[in-house]
Amino acid sequence: MAGEPQADCLFCKIIAGQVPATVVLETETVVAFRDINPQAPTHVLVIPKAHYPDAASLAAGAPELAADVLREAGAIAAREKVDDHGYRIVFNTGSGAGQTVFHAHAHLLGGRGLQWPPG
């Protein structure tokens, strides 16, 4: 069922405290933690506590939760002091786009120049 924790999901295990992570923010609806393979000086993953496999299913099934992810990403950008110079919020959807954990998550990237187009 959408939103329910998945036993084989790495991010569900992080939310449950079964896998360690460097948590930078936790609210009632989201958890944010540092990426273990950072692609920028600031690279934080912001994930909903409810399991949705990708950004599209999150937006369709729980738009208010998708808004929470985006709002908290912006708050973290301000706390990390990357909001003045710019930051990027990226949702990879599908393996062809680089998604490796199929639990919706936003990558917050900042702290260096970010070229366009990415990839």
Beta strands, then each sheet from edge to edge (+ up, - down):
strand 1: 23-26
strand 2: 30-34
strand 3: 42-48
strand 4: 87-90
strand 5: 106-110
sheet 1: 1+ 2- 3+ 5- 4+
end
